[in-house]
Amino acid sequence: MDDSSNEAAAQLEDSLMRGAVAGDARAMDQLYSLTASALFSYLRRLGSQRADADDILQTTFLNAWRSRTRYRGAGARAWLFSIARNAFLTHAGKRARQSSESAPALALATPSEDMAATELSRRIDSALRGLPDDTREAVVLSRVSGLSIEEIAVLLRTSEGNVRVRIHRGLKRLQEEVES
């Protein structure tokens, strides 16, 4: 996708979000159609099981609808990722309290999904799981979800320089792991 199509998509998402703010449930449905896949991928890459990622995705859009009046007019995608991140953290906190497992494993849910995954994809997923949480999240937000450095910095509440360092270090470690 080039910059002009990214900009057009962002404008459409912002426009739909403004419609949702005005109470248009169809606009929120369209926004869901445009962003759900990217959000689901983000949640899976953070470490959610498939069913958990589905639940967190639904929670994300429910929370977005409930808090839509707090949307400030630009960056609908980043705003939704922020809500998804908070929902993931809440879910992970509940899960940690319920069991002694520190983090859910990233695993494919069905044999057909496992068969469809390439060796490279499995190696990348494995390498991603080995990254520190903050580094993995920065890499996923940047490379998988397509957020800008500025959007990631706001979402993670850190500096743009810190985001760049996390991404650089994460990509370097991924490359080393995948090539070994």
C-alpha positions in Angstrom: 0.0 0.0 0.0 1.4 3.4 -0.9 1.1 6.5 1.2 -1.8 7.9 -0.7 -3.9 4.8 -0.2 -2.9 4.6 3.5 -4.0 8.2 3.9 -7.3 7.6 2.1 -7.9 4.6 4.3 -7.1 6.6 7.4 -9.5 9.4 6.3 -12.3 6.9 5.7 -11.7 5.3 9.1 -11.8 8.8 10.7 -14.9 9.6 8.9 -16.6 6.4 10.0 -15.6 7.0 13.5 -17.1 10.5 13.4 -20.3 8.9 12.2 -20.2 6.4 15.1 -19.6 9.3 17.5 -22.9 10.8 16.1 -24.6 7.5 17.0 -24.5 5.8 13.6 -24.2 2.1 14.4 -23.7 1.3 10.7 -20.6 3.5 10.6 -19.2 1.5 13.5 -20.1 -1.8 11.6 -18.1 -0.5 8.6 -15.2 0.5 10.8 -15.3 -3.0 12.3 -15.1 -4.4 8.8 -12.1 -2.3 7.9 -10.1 -2.8 11.0 -11.1 -6.1 12.7 -8.6 -8.2 10.8 -5.6 -5.9 11.8 -6.8 -5.7 15.4 -7.2 -9.5 15.6 -3.8 -10.1 14.1 -2.3 -7.6 16.7 -4.0 -9.4 19.6 -2.8 -12.8 18.3 0.7 -11.6 18.0 0.6 -10.2 21.5 0.1 -13.8 22.6 -3.7 -14.3 22.8 -5.2 -17.7 21.9 -7.6 -17.5 19.0 -10.7 -17.7 21.2 -9.3 -15.1 23.6 -8.4 -12.8 20.7 -12.0 -13.1 19.4 -13.3 -12.2 22.8 -10.9 -9.3 23.2 -11.7 -8.0 19.7 -15.4 -8.0 20.6 -14.7 -6.2 23.9 -12.6 -3.7 22.0 -15.5 -2.7 19.7 -18.0 -2.7 22.6 -15.7 -0.4 24.6 -15.1 1.8 21.5 -18.9 2.1 21.0 -19.5 2.9 24.7 -16.7 5.5 24.8 -17.1 6.9 21.3 -17.9 10.4 22.6 -14.3 10.6 23.9 -12.9 10.2 20.3 -11.2 13.5 19.4 -11.4 13.4 15.6 -8.2 12.0 14.2 -6.4 8.6 14.3 -9.4 6.2 14.6 -7.1 3.2 13.9 -4.6 4.2 16.6 -7.5 4.9 19.0 -8.9 1.4 18.4 -5.5 -0.1 18.9 -5.3 1.7 22.2 -8.6 0.3 23.3 -7.5 -3.2 22.1 -4.3 -3.0 24.0 -6.1 -2.0 27.2 -8.6 -4.8 26.7 -5.7 -7.3 26.2 -3.9 -6.1 29.3 -7.1 -6.4 31.4 -7.7 -9.9 30.0 -4.1 -10.9 30.6 -4.3 -9.6 34.2 -7.5 -11.6 34.9 -5.9 -14.7 33.3 -2.7 -14.3 35.4 -4.8 -14.1 38.6 -6.8 -17.1 37.6 -3.9 -19.4 36.8 -0.2 -19.7 37.5 0.6 -19.4 33.8 2.6 -16.2 33.1 1.4 -15.7 29.5 -0.8 -17.6 27.1 1.1 -19.4 24.4 0.8 -18.3 20.8 -0.5 -21.4 19.1 -2.7 -22.1 16.1 -6.1 -23.3 17.1 -6.8 -25.9 14.4 -4.8 -28.5 12.4 -5.8 -26.8 9.2 -4.4 -23.5 10.4 -1.2 -25.3 11.5 -0.9 -27.0 8.1 -1.4 -23.7 6.3 1.3 -21.9 8.3 4.7 -21.9 6.6 7.9 -22.9 8.3 9.1 -19.3 8.1 5.9 -18.0 9.7 6.2 -20.5 12.6 9.8 -19.5 13.1 8.8 -15.8 13.1 6.0 -16.4 15.6 8.4 -18.4 17.8 11.0 -15.6 17.6 8.3 -13.0 18.4 7.3 -14.9 21.5 11.0 -14.7 22.6 11.0 -10.9 22.5 10.4 -8.8 25.6 6.7 -7.8 25.7 7.4 -4.1 25.0 9.7 -4.9 22.1 7.2 -7.5 20.6 4.4 -5.0 20.9 6.3 -2.2 19.1 7.3 -4.6 16.3 3.8 -5.9 15.8 2.3 -2.4 15.9 4.8 -1.2 13.3 5.2 -4.2 10.9 2.0 -6.1 11.2 -0.6 -3.4 12.1 1.0 -0.6 10.1 0.9 2.1 12.8 3.3 5.0 12.5 6.1 5.6 14.9 4.2 8.6 16.3 1.0 6.6 16.8 2.9 3.8 18.5 4.6 6.3 20.8 1.3 7.7 21.9 -0.2 4.3 22.3 2.7 3.0 24.4 3.1 6.3 26.2 6.8 6.6 25.3 9.0 8.7 23.1 9.3 8.2 19.3 13.0 7.5 19.8 12.2 4.7 22.3 9.8 3.2 19.8 12.4 3.3 17.0 15.0 1.6 19.3 12.5 -1.1 20.3 11.6 -1.8 16.7 15.2 -1.8 15.6 16.3 -4.2 18.4 13.3 -6.4 17.9 13.8 -6.7 14.2 17.5 -7.4 14.7 16.7 -10.2 17.2 14.0 -11.6 14.9 16.4 -11.7 12.0 19.0 -13.5 14.1 16.5 -16.0 15.4 15.0 -16.8 12.0 18.4 -17.1 10.2 19.9 -19.4 12.9 
